[in-house]
Structures are given as C-alpha cells and as structure tokens.
Amino acid sequence: MSSGNSFSDIQLEFERIDDVSVLSNFFCGVNVMDEFIHADVNGLQSYIDKYDKTKTYLAKIKEEIVAFFSILESEIILT
C-alpha cells in the first residue's frame, strides 16, 4: 500500500456564511470566478443579498477554506 493521506483521513467541515468577506484570501484560479467572488458590485455578495433564499457554505479542512458553494431555493415544496 502507498503511504500518505487517503480521502477517509480528511476532516471536511462546512460552515454557512452570509458575509463573503471571509473569502478575501480565497482564489479558485479561474479568473472569471475569482472576479465574481471578489466583485464589489454584481458579485457573490450581491447575489447572496438579492436572493434571500440563497444559502452559501464554506468547505474547510483544518480552518483552511478549500471550496465554497451556494444553493438557491434549497427547500422542496410539494404542491
């Protein structure tokens, strides 16, 4: 067997946020996405503020942000 970490060794934690300022040092490496994350106008914070049913989460490993995602309309409503 090879040595090193396996995926089962990773302790991924999730944290819900409403303020994207915690992403000030986060860059995914895709220019268009990074511009959206950090834009003052029409960026991620504007999106979260505009759609009140948006929920945004950080994915962290040992307090380091490794990813984030947003969900809009995260409720299933049966009619």
TIKOL-265555 format. One record per residue: residue number from 0; residue in three letters; chain; z, y, x of N, C-alpha, C, CB in turn. Coordinates in Angstrom, 2 decimals. Atoms other than C-alpha are relative to their C-alpha. Glycine has a CB too. Layout:
+-----+-----+-------+---------+---------+---------+---------+---------+---------+---------+---------+---------+---------+---------+---------+
:   n : res : chain :     nzz :     nyy :     nxx :    cazz :    cayy :    caxx :     czz :     cyy :     cxx :    cbzz :    cbyy :    cbxx :
+-----+-----+-------+---------+---------+---------+---------+---------+---------+---------+---------+---------+---------+---------+---------+
: NUM : ala :     A :       Z :       Y :       X :       Z :       Y :       X :       Z :       Y :       X :       Z :       Y :       X :
...
+-----+-----+-------+---------+---------+---------+---------+---------+---------+---------+---------+---------+---------+---------+---------+
END
This chain:
+-----+-----+-------+---------+---------+---------+---------+---------+---------+---------+---------+---------+---------+---------+---------+
:   n : res : chain :     nzz :     nyy :     nxx :    cazz :    cayy :    caxx :     czz :     cyy :     cxx :    cbzz :    cbyy :    cbxx :
+-----+-----+-------+---------+---------+---------+---------+---------+---------+---------+---------+---------+---------+---------+---------+
:   0 : met :     A :    0.00 :   -1.17 :    0.83 :    0.00 :    0.00 :    0.00 :    0.00 :    1.24 :    0.88 :    1.20 :    0.00 :   -0.95 :
:   1 : ser :     A :    0.01 :   -1.24 :   -0.75 :   -0.63 :    3.53 :    1.14 :    1.29 :    0.76 :   -0.22 :   -1.20 :    0.85 :   -0.40 :
:   2 : ser :     A :   -1.20 :   -0.80 :    0.14 :    2.22 :    5.87 :    1.78 :   -0.35 :    1.34 :   -0.62 :    0.70 :    0.20 :    1.36 :
:   3 : gly :     A :    0.25 :   -1.31 :    0.62 :    2.63 :    9.28 :    0.14 :    0.47 :    0.01 :   -1.43 :   -1.47 :    0.35 :    0.07 :
:   4 : asn :     A :   -0.44 :   -0.18 :    1.38 :    3.30 :   10.57 :   -3.30 :   -1.00 :   -0.60 :   -0.98 :    0.21 :    1.47 :   -0.31 :
:   5 : ser :     A :    0.85 :    0.45 :    1.09 :    1.96 :    8.93 :   -6.39 :    0.22 :    0.95 :   -1.17 :    0.31 :   -1.48 :   -0.41 :
:   6 : phe :     A :   -0.15 :   -0.87 :    1.16 :    1.46 :   10.68 :   -9.70 :    1.33 :   -0.22 :   -0.70 :   -1.14 :   -0.21 :   -0.97 :
:   7 : ser :     A :   -1.27 :    0.27 :    0.67 :    4.59 :    8.99 :  -11.02 :    1.17 :    0.70 :    0.70 :    0.25 :   -1.49 :   -0.05 :
:   8 : asp :     A :   -1.04 :   -0.72 :   -0.73 :    6.61 :   10.85 :   -8.34 :    0.05 :    1.48 :   -0.36 :   -0.20 :   -0.16 :    1.49 :
:   9 : ile :     A :    0.09 :   -1.43 :    0.29 :    5.56 :   14.27 :   -9.66 :    0.81 :    0.32 :   -1.25 :   -1.47 :    0.43 :   -0.18 :
:  10 : gln :     A :   -0.80 :   -0.44 :    1.13 :    8.04 :   16.01 :  -11.93 :   -0.63 :    1.29 :   -0.55 :    1.49 :    0.24 :    0.42 :
:  11 : leu :     A :    0.69 :   -1.12 :    0.61 :    5.82 :   18.27 :  -14.02 :    0.88 :    0.58 :   -1.10 :   -1.38 :   -0.43 :   -0.56 :
:  12 : glu :     A :   -0.82 :   -0.68 :    1.00 :    7.75 :   20.83 :  -16.06 :   -0.86 :    1.00 :   -0.75 :    1.21 :    0.69 :    0.64 :
:  13 : phe :     A :    0.74 :   -0.96 :    0.82 :    6.46 :   23.01 :  -18.89 :    0.94 :    1.09 :   -0.47 :   -0.67 :   -0.69 :   -1.20 :
:  14 : glu :     A :   -0.78 :   -1.15 :    0.44 :    7.66 :   26.47 :  -19.83 :   -0.88 :    0.90 :   -0.86 :    0.58 :    0.78 :    1.21 :
:  15 : arg :     A :    0.76 :   -0.89 :    0.88 :    6.49 :   28.61 :  -22.74 :    0.23 :    1.44 :    0.42 :    0.40 :   -0.21 :   -1.50 :
:  16 : ile :     A :   -0.12 :   -1.41 :   -0.39 :    5.76 :   32.25 :  -21.91 :   -0.69 :    0.88 :   -1.04 :   -0.61 :    0.23 :    1.39 :
:  17 : asp :     A :    0.66 :   -1.02 :    0.81 :    4.87 :   35.39 :  -23.85 :   -0.51 :    1.14 :    0.88 :    0.96 :    0.54 :   -1.07 :
:  18 : asp :     A :    0.33 :   -1.07 :   -0.93 :    4.51 :   37.66 :  -20.81 :   -0.69 :   -0.61 :    1.22 :    1.27 :    0.80 :    0.41 :
:  19 : val :     A :    0.77 :    0.60 :   -1.08 :    1.78 :   36.78 :  -18.31 :    0.28 :    0.62 :    1.37 :   -1.46 :    0.11 :   -0.30 :
:  20 : ser :     A :   -0.31 :   -0.58 :   -1.30 :    3.30 :   38.92 :  -15.56 :    0.51 :   -1.06 :    0.98 :    1.03 :    1.12 :   -0.15 :
:  21 : val :     A :   -0.44 :    1.09 :   -0.88 :    4.77 :   35.66 :  -14.22 :   -1.17 :   -0.66 :    0.72 :    0.77 :   -1.06 :   -0.81 :
:  22 : leu :     A :    1.20 :    0.55 :   -0.65 :    1.18 :   34.75 :  -13.31 :   -0.58 :    0.96 :    1.04 :   -1.06 :   -0.30 :   -1.05 :
:  23 : ser :     A :    0.53 :   -1.02 :   -0.93 :    0.82 :   37.75 :  -10.96 :   -0.45 :   -0.60 :    1.33 :    1.05 :    1.06 :    0.24 :
:  24 : asn :     A :    0.39 :    0.64 :   -1.26 :    0.58 :   35.44 :   -7.92 :   -0.80 :   -1.28 :   -0.21 :    1.23 :   -0.31 :    0.82 :
:  25 : phe :     A :    0.75 :    1.23 :    0.31 :   -1.38 :   32.67 :   -9.68 :   -1.49 :    0.30 :   -0.01 :    0.45 :   -0.59 :   -1.36 :
:  26 : phe :     A :    1.46 :   -0.11 :   -0.01 :   -5.09 :   32.31 :   -8.92 :   -0.56 :   -1.41 :   -0.02 :   -0.51 :    0.80 :    1.26 :
:  27 : cys :     A :    0.56 :    1.35 :    0.14 :   -7.11 :   29.31 :  -10.05 :   -1.20 :   -0.23 :    0.92 :   -0.41 :   -0.25 :   -1.45 :
:  28 : gly :     A :    1.15 :    0.14 :   -0.90 :  -10.03 :   30.03 :   -7.70 :   -1.34 :    0.18 :   -0.68 :    0.04 :   -1.34 :    0.65 :
:  29 : val :     A :    1.23 :   -0.27 :    0.74 :  -12.60 :   30.63 :  -10.43 :    0.04 :    1.49 :   -0.33 :   -0.13 :   -0.90 :   -1.32 :
:  30 : asn :     A :   -0.06 :   -1.46 :    0.10 :  -13.39 :   34.36 :  -10.26 :    0.10 :    0.51 :   -1.43 :   -1.20 :    0.60 :    0.66 :
:  31 : val :     A :    0.02 :   -0.48 :    1.38 :  -14.13 :   34.83 :  -13.96 :    1.36 :   -0.26 :   -0.66 :   -1.13 :   -0.69 :   -0.80 :
:  32 : met :     A :   -1.30 :    0.32 :    0.58 :  -10.90 :   33.08 :  -14.97 :    1.10 :    0.86 :    0.62 :    0.32 :   -1.49 :    0.20 :
:  33 : asp :     A :   -1.01 :   -0.83 :   -0.66 :   -8.83 :   34.95 :  -12.38 :   -0.05 :    1.43 :   -0.51 :   -0.18 :   -0.03 :    1.52 :
:  34 : glu :     A :    0.15 :   -1.35 :    0.56 :  -10.23 :   38.25 :  -13.66 :    0.59 :    0.07 :   -1.40 :   -1.48 :    0.42 :   -0.03 :
:  35 : phe :     A :   -0.55 :    0.05 :    1.36 :   -9.31 :   37.24 :  -17.24 :    1.53 :   -0.05 :    0.03 :   -0.57 :   -1.22 :   -0.75 :
:  36 : ile :     A :   -1.45 :    0.15 :   -0.09 :   -5.78 :   36.22 :  -16.24 :    0.66 :    1.32 :    0.37 :    0.37 :   -1.08 :    1.05 :
:  37 : his :     A :   -0.64 :   -1.18 :   -0.56 :   -5.09 :   39.48 :  -14.40 :   -0.50 :    1.33 :   -0.57 :   -0.19 :    0.01 :    1.48 :
:  38 : ala :     A :    0.55 :   -1.23 :    0.58 :   -7.04 :   41.99 :  -16.52 :    1.05 :    0.75 :   -0.80 :   -1.21 :   -0.31 :   -0.88 :
:  39 : asp :     A :   -0.91 :   -0.84 :    0.79 :   -5.07 :   44.90 :  -17.95 :   -0.49 :    0.15 :   -1.44 :    0.16 :    1.38 :    0.65 :
:  40 : val :     A :    0.60 :   -0.16 :    1.32 :   -7.47 :   45.25 :  -20.90 :   -0.90 :   -1.20 :   -0.26 :   -0.80 :    1.35 :   -0.11 :
:  41 : asn :     A :    0.82 :    1.15 :    0.40 :   -9.10 :   42.35 :  -22.76 :    0.20 :   -1.22 :    0.89 :   -1.46 :    0.38 :    0.01 :
:  42 : gly :     A :   -0.33 :    1.16 :   -0.82 :   -7.37 :   39.81 :  -20.56 :    0.91 :   -0.95 :   -0.76 :    0.67 :    0.43 :    1.29 :
:  43 : leu :     A :   -0.86 :    1.02 :    0.60 :   -4.99 :   36.95 :  -21.18 :    1.14 :    0.61 :   -0.80 :    0.55 :   -0.91 :    1.09 :
:  44 : gln :     A :   -1.11 :   -0.59 :    0.74 :   -2.08 :   39.19 :  -22.19 :   -0.47 :    0.60 :   -1.32 :    0.69 :    1.08 :    0.84 :
:  45 : ser :     A :    0.55 :   -0.56 :    1.23 :   -4.27 :   40.98 :  -24.74 :   -0.28 :   -1.10 :   -1.02 :   -1.29 :    0.79 :    0.29 :
:  46 : tyr :     A :    0.29 :    1.15 :    0.86 :   -5.35 :   37.61 :  -26.14 :    1.28 :   -0.52 :   -0.64 :   -0.70 :   -1.13 :    0.82 :
:  47 : ile :     A :   -1.28 :    0.50 :    0.52 :   -1.74 :   36.43 :  -26.49 :    0.57 :    0.97 :   -1.02 :    1.00 :   -0.21 :    1.15 :
:  48 : asp :     A :   -0.55 :   -1.02 :    0.91 :   -0.71 :   39.71 :  -28.12 :   -0.79 :    0.09 :   -1.30 :    0.01 :    1.36 :    0.69 :
:  49 : lys :     A :    0.88 :   -0.15 :    1.18 :   -3.68 :   39.77 :  -30.51 :    0.18 :   -1.15 :   -1.00 :   -1.46 :    0.08 :    0.44 :
:  50 : tyr :     A :   -0.09 :    1.17 :    0.87 :   -3.30 :   36.25 :  -31.87 :    1.44 :   -0.50 :   -0.01 :   -0.97 :   -1.13 :    0.47 :
:  51 : asp :     A :   -1.42 :    0.30 :    0.05 :    0.29 :   35.78 :  -32.98 :    0.32 :   -1.49 :   -0.04 :    0.61 :    0.66 :   -1.18 :
:  52 : lys :     A :   -0.25 :    1.44 :    0.00 :   -0.12 :   32.02 :  -33.31 :   -0.38 :   -0.65 :    1.32 :   -0.77 :   -0.66 :   -1.14 :
:  53 : thr :     A :    0.31 :    0.52 :   -1.33 :   -1.10 :   31.66 :  -29.65 :    1.30 :   -0.34 :    0.72 :   -0.82 :    1.03 :    0.81 :
:  54 : lys :     A :   -1.13 :    0.42 :   -0.83 :    1.35 :   29.74 :  -27.51 :   -0.54 :   -0.32 :    1.39 :    0.75 :   -1.23 :   -0.64 :
:  55 : thr :     A :    0.44 :    0.19 :   -1.38 :    0.97 :   29.84 :  -23.73 :    1.10 :   -0.69 :    0.79 :   -0.39 :    1.35 :    0.65 :
:  56 : tyr :     A :   -0.94 :    0.81 :   -0.77 :    2.61 :   27.37 :  -21.38 :   -0.38 :   -0.02 :    1.47 :    0.06 :   -1.43 :   -0.56 :
:  57 : leu :     A :    0.18 :    0.21 :   -1.42 :    3.06 :   27.11 :  -17.63 :    0.26 :   -1.47 :    0.29 :    0.93 :    0.92 :    0.85 :
:  58 : ala :     A :   -0.30 :    1.31 :   -0.54 :    2.88 :   23.78 :  -15.86 :    0.49 :    0.23 :    1.42 :   -1.25 :   -0.98 :   -0.05 :
:  59 : lys :     A :   -0.62 :   -0.29 :   -1.29 :    5.19 :   23.81 :  -12.84 :    0.46 :   -1.29 :    0.68 :    1.17 :    0.96 :   -0.17 :
:  60 : ile :     A :   -0.57 :    1.05 :   -0.82 :    6.13 :   21.49 :  -10.03 :    0.95 :    0.69 :    0.97 :   -1.11 :   -0.84 :    0.75 :
:  61 : lys :     A :   -1.02 :   -0.62 :   -0.85 :    9.37 :   22.48 :   -8.29 :   -0.10 :    1.52 :    0.00 :   -0.12 :   -0.53 :    1.44 :
:  62 : glu :     A :    0.05 :   -1.45 :    0.21 :    9.18 :   26.03 :   -9.68 :   -1.32 :    0.66 :    0.41 :    1.11 :    0.64 :    0.77 :
:  63 : glu :     A :    1.31 :   -0.56 :   -0.34 :    5.59 :   26.49 :   -8.41 :   -0.95 :   -0.21 :   -1.18 :   -0.58 :   -0.67 :    1.30 :
:  64 : ile :     A :    0.96 :    0.09 :    1.10 :    3.04 :   27.28 :  -11.12 :   -1.26 :   -0.68 :    0.52 :   -0.32 :    1.41 :   -0.59 :
:  65 : val :     A :    1.20 :    0.73 :   -0.42 :    0.20 :   24.77 :  -10.81 :   -1.11 :    0.10 :   -1.05 :    0.34 :   -1.47 :    0.25 :
:  66 : ala :     A :    0.99 :   -0.14 :    1.06 :   -1.54 :   25.43 :  -14.14 :    0.64 :    0.74 :   -1.17 :   -0.56 :   -1.39 :   -0.46 :
:  67 : phe :     A :   -0.49 :   -0.54 :    1.25 :   -1.25 :   27.15 :  -17.48 :   -1.03 :   -0.32 :   -1.06 :    0.27 :    1.53 :    0.09 :
:  68 : phe :     A :    0.94 :    0.20 :    1.11 :   -2.80 :   26.67 :  -20.89 :    0.52 :    0.73 :   -1.22 :   -0.19 :   -1.50 :   -0.31 :
:  69 : ser :     A :   -0.34 :   -0.67 :    1.25 :   -2.86 :   28.44 :  -24.23 :   -0.55 :   -0.81 :   -1.15 :   -0.55 :    1.44 :   -0.04 :
:  70 : ile :     A :    0.40 :    0.70 :    1.21 :   -3.05 :   26.89 :  -27.66 :    0.02 :    1.01 :   -1.14 :    0.95 :   -1.22 :   -0.30 :
:  71 : leu :     A :    0.08 :   -0.88 :    1.17 :   -4.19 :   28.83 :  -30.72 :    0.05 :   -0.87 :   -1.24 :   -1.29 :    0.87 :    0.02 :
:  72 : glu :     A :   -0.13 :    0.76 :    1.26 :   -3.22 :   27.63 :  -34.19 :    0.49 :   -1.40 :    0.29 :   -1.34 :   -0.04 :   -0.76 :
:  73 : ser :     A :   -0.50 :    1.30 :   -0.41 :   -1.07 :   24.82 :  -32.88 :    0.67 :   -0.79 :   -1.12 :    0.96 :    0.18 :    1.11 :
:  74 : glu :     A :   -0.58 :    0.69 :    1.14 :    0.01 :   23.82 :  -36.37 :   -1.10 :   -0.71 :   -0.78 :    0.77 :    0.98 :   -0.91 :
:  75 : ile :     A :    0.91 :    0.73 :    0.88 :   -1.67 :   21.22 :  -38.52 :    0.47 :    0.23 :   -1.42 :   -0.06 :   -1.54 :    0.35 :
:  76 : ile :     A :   -0.36 :   -0.31 :    1.37 :   -1.69 :   22.33 :  -42.12 :   -0.86 :   -0.86 :   -0.92 :   -0.19 :    1.53 :   -0.31 :
:  77 : leu :     A :    0.72 :    0.85 :    0.95 :   -2.63 :   19.80 :  -44.79 :   -0.11 :    0.73 :   -1.32 :    0.70 :   -1.37 :   -0.18 :
:  78 : thr :     A :    0.20 :   -0.67 :    1.29 :   -4.14 :   21.26 :  -47.93 :   -0.37 :   -0.98 :   -1.07 :   -1.06 :    1.07 :    0.11 :
+-----+-----+-------+---------+---------+---------+---------+---------+---------+---------+---------+---------+---------+---------+---------+
END
